[in-house]
Amino acid sequence: MPRNRRRSPGRAPERARSGTLPLAPNRTPAHALVFAALGDEMRLQLIARLARGQPESIARLTRGSRLTRQAITKHLRVLEHAGLVRSVRAGRESRFELHPQPFKDLEQYLHFVSQQWDSALARLKAFVEE
């Protein structure tokens, strides 16, 4: 039976203290999901292979890897859950292809974060030089 955890008085919940950025706040969890999916070397390798433009079967993606088909499939499912790849049925097999839109969304998000940092550093510079 799980125990109910009580927060200490005066302590804000973790989410409230995280300082999420104001750009499309409803997209922040999706961005975190994409960053988490890209945080694995094998998944980055799979993205690089799929970036060549051709849908690939699990069997082809497994070739040259020391991982099993099951392991590759798990990585592909993580990427699919994050929206980075999609699976297309071709007869009896699934082929995976890159879905470019999340990368475009991340590019905009990172541009926004970069602008925020530039602005903060400019304010700091102005403060220090006064």
C-alpha positions in Angstrom: 0.0 0.0 0.0 1.6 3.3 -1.1 2.2 5.9 1.6 1.0 9.4 1.1 3.9 11.8 1.0 3.5 15.2 2.6 5.2 18.3 1.4 7.1 20.4 3.9 5.3 23.7 4.6 6.6 26.5 2.5 8.1 24.2 -0.1 6.8 24.6 -3.6 6.0 21.6 -5.7 8.9 20.6 -8.0 7.0 21.6 -11.2 6.3 25.1 -10.0 10.0 25.6 -9.2 11.3 24.3 -12.5 11.1 27.6 -14.3 9.7 26.5 -17.6 10.0 28.9 -20.5 7.0 30.9 -21.6 7.3 29.8 -25.3 4.4 27.5 -25.9 4.1 26.2 -22.4 1.8 23.4 -23.6 4.7 22.2 -25.8 7.3 22.1 -23.0 6.6 18.5 -22.0 6.8 17.5 -25.7 10.2 19.2 -25.9 11.4 17.4 -22.8 10.2 14.1 -24.3 12.1 14.8 -27.5 15.3 15.7 -25.6 15.0 12.6 -23.5 14.6 10.4 -26.6 17.7 12.0 -28.2 19.7 11.5 -25.0 20.8 8.0 -26.1 23.7 7.3 -28.4 22.0 4.4 -30.2 18.8 6.5 -30.8 21.0 9.2 -32.3 22.6 6.7 -34.6 19.1 5.5 -35.6 18.1 9.1 -36.3 21.2 9.6 -38.5 20.5 6.4 -40.5 16.8 7.4 -41.0 17.9 11.0 -42.0 19.2 9.5 -45.2 15.6 9.7 -46.4 14.6 6.1 -47.0 12.2 4.2 -44.7 14.1 1.3 -43.1 12.9 -2.0 -41.7 14.0 -3.1 -38.3 16.1 -5.9 -39.9 18.0 -3.3 -42.0 18.5 -1.0 -39.0 19.8 -3.9 -36.9 22.5 -4.7 -39.5 25.9 -3.6 -38.4 24.7 -3.3 -34.8 25.6 -5.5 -31.8 22.0 -5.0 -30.6 19.2 -7.4 -31.2 16.1 -6.6 -33.2 14.1 -6.4 -29.9 16.6 -3.8 -28.6 16.4 -1.8 -31.8 12.6 -2.0 -31.7 12.6 -0.6 -28.2 14.7 2.3 -29.2 12.5 3.0 -32.3 9.4 2.9 -30.1 10.9 5.6 -27.8 11.7 7.7 -30.9 8.2 7.1 -32.2 6.6 8.0 -28.8 8.5 11.3 -29.0 7.2 11.9 -32.5 10.6 11.8 -34.1 10.0 8.7 -36.3 6.9 7.0 -37.6 6.2 3.5 -38.5 4.7 2.6 -41.9 3.5 -0.9 -42.6 4.9 -2.4 -45.8 3.5 -5.9 -46.2 4.4 -8.0 -43.1 7.1 -5.6 -41.9 7.2 -2.1 -40.3 9.4 0.5 -41.9 10.5 3.5 -39.9 10.9 7.0 -41.4 12.1 10.2 -39.9 9.4 12.8 -39.0 11.1 16.2 -39.5 8.5 18.5 -37.7 9.7 17.9 -34.1 13.2 18.9 -35.2 11.8 22.1 -36.7 9.9 22.8 -33.4 13.1 22.2 -31.4 15.0 24.5 -33.6 12.5 27.3 -32.9 12.5 26.4 -29.2 16.3 26.5 -29.0 16.4 29.8 -30.9 14.0 31.2 -28.3 16.2 29.9 -25.5 19.2 31.5 -27.2 17.5 34.8 -27.4 16.6 34.6 -23.7 20.3 34.0 -22.8 21.5 36.8 -25.1 19.0 39.2 -23.4 20.0 38.1 -19.9 23.7 38.4 -20.7 23.1 41.9 -22.2 21.3 43.0 -19.0 24.2 41.6 -16.9 26.8 43.4 -19.1 24.9 46.7 -18.8 24.6 46.2 -15.0 28.3 45.4 -14.6 29.4 48.3 -16.8 27.3 50.9 -14.8 
